[in-house]
């Protein structure tokens, strides 16, 4: 079917999925990049794995948990860390600047929609007295890419 899509000019309607790059916590696959508008990704997070405690300077993201159990850590209105366990069918929204972290209790599949800001990450474990284990490092603000 993929070859038929390309031959018939439907590759924009049915784009090919592509890996975003190696991830120690699982796999990140770009499903759709609507240039300058949004991205749609599929995330696979292995049980026991997590990303860094972080926020984004420009990116706004939302996710839908397709399968598994996910522990979401986030900064509440008082600036303290809170946690919530999500199950298949639950969803979340991290607006720009919201501190968050996702940890798979079980293998998880997440469909994530976000603004198309790549390399937008500020790690904040130290601000909360935690060690920075796992996840990708803080990026320089000048390295944020709008695709």
Legacy VTK file of the C-alpha trace (Angstrom):
# vtk DataFile Version 3.0
C-alpha trace
ASCII
DATASET POLYDATA
POINTS 147 float
0.000 0.000 0.000
2.865 2.441 0.760
4.242 2.076 -2.781
0.750 2.643 -4.191
0.424 5.849 -2.113
3.692 7.256 -3.434
2.852 6.362 -7.048
-0.601 7.897 -6.817
0.612 11.184 -5.245
-0.993 10.439 -1.885
2.217 10.628 0.176
1.057 13.970 1.629
-2.226 12.386 2.716
-0.578 9.188 3.979
2.960 10.268 4.985
5.600 7.694 5.814
6.472 7.321 9.492
10.080 8.011 10.461
12.194 7.526 13.556
13.056 10.700 15.470
16.289 9.105 16.685
17.553 6.636 19.258
15.958 6.843 22.693
17.178 4.898 25.726
13.605 4.780 27.052
12.000 3.285 23.946
11.102 4.608 20.510
9.830 7.916 19.116
8.235 7.836 15.677
7.150 10.920 13.729
3.832 10.120 12.058
2.888 13.543 10.664
4.724 16.848 10.394
2.388 19.627 9.302
5.097 22.212 8.708
4.767 25.212 11.016
1.544 23.845 12.541
1.875 20.576 14.487
3.507 17.175 14.800
1.895 13.831 15.508
4.103 11.164 17.070
3.870 7.636 18.384
5.897 7.050 21.543
6.806 3.657 22.920
8.158 3.834 26.482
9.546 0.631 27.981
8.316 -0.360 31.454
10.567 1.175 34.100
11.882 3.866 31.730
11.333 7.597 31.962
12.280 10.850 30.352
13.786 13.793 32.163
11.925 16.200 34.431
11.622 19.107 32.013
9.668 21.966 30.539
9.566 23.491 27.066
10.220 27.143 26.198
7.949 27.104 23.117
6.522 23.620 22.615
2.964 22.765 23.681
2.079 19.061 23.724
-0.796 16.718 24.431
-0.888 12.948 24.604
-3.334 10.063 24.550
-2.303 6.837 26.292
-3.218 3.975 23.948
-1.912 1.175 26.170
-0.056 0.603 29.428
0.185 2.518 32.713
2.023 5.830 32.887
3.194 7.789 35.916
3.075 11.511 35.131
5.010 13.864 37.402
4.187 17.562 37.052
4.674 20.828 38.888
1.442 21.998 40.527
0.264 25.598 41.041
2.329 25.904 44.253
5.538 24.867 42.459
5.615 21.420 44.105
5.846 18.132 42.242
2.654 16.066 42.047
2.016 12.708 40.418
-0.847 10.990 38.658
-1.115 7.458 37.256
-2.727 7.250 33.821
-4.275 4.156 32.245
-5.155 3.351 28.636
-7.711 5.887 27.379
-6.446 8.744 29.585
-4.897 11.887 28.147
-2.827 14.905 29.209
-1.836 18.400 28.065
1.469 20.108 28.910
1.268 23.747 27.972
4.451 25.715 27.282
6.430 26.094 30.522
4.727 23.257 32.452
7.267 21.027 34.235
6.565 17.360 33.497
7.975 13.848 33.307
6.573 10.573 32.008
7.539 7.196 33.459
6.208 3.889 32.155
4.924 1.594 34.894
4.069 -0.883 32.123
5.094 -0.747 28.453
3.234 2.283 27.059
2.119 3.439 23.644
1.277 7.160 23.503
0.013 9.214 20.592
1.377 12.733 21.054
0.343 15.908 19.249
2.455 19.030 19.696
3.611 22.231 18.142
6.521 21.502 15.752
9.284 22.790 18.039
12.204 20.359 18.034
15.119 20.455 20.509
13.096 22.455 23.045
13.922 21.048 26.464
15.001 22.466 29.836
15.874 19.864 32.497
14.894 20.891 36.051
15.736 17.971 38.347
18.254 20.080 40.299
15.614 22.721 41.073
13.635 19.983 42.862
16.606 18.325 44.582
16.625 15.320 42.235
19.417 13.721 40.236
19.183 14.028 36.456
18.880 10.374 35.405
17.578 9.341 32.009
16.142 11.460 29.258
17.779 13.878 26.877
19.833 16.882 28.066
18.789 20.540 28.173
19.030 22.207 24.798
20.243 25.699 24.026
17.419 28.111 23.257
19.134 28.964 19.939
18.936 25.292 18.916
15.113 25.155 18.990
13.913 24.323 15.495
10.462 25.146 14.152
9.820 22.661 11.388
LINES 1 148
147 0 1 2 3 4 5 6 7 8 9 10 11 12 13 14 15 16 17 18 19 20 21 22 23 24 25 26 27 28 29 30 31 32 33 34 35 36 37 38 39 40 41 42 43 44 45 46 47 48 49 50 51 52 53 54 55 56 57 58 59 60 61 62 63 64 65 66 67 68 69 70 71 72 73 74 75 76 77 78 79 80 81 82 83 84 85 86 87 88 89 90 91 92 93 94 95 96 97 98 99 100 101 102 103 104 105 106 107 108 109 110 111 112 113 114 115 116 117 118 119 120 121 122 123 124 125 126 127 128 129 130 131 132 133 134 135 136 137 138 139 140 141 142 143 144 145 146
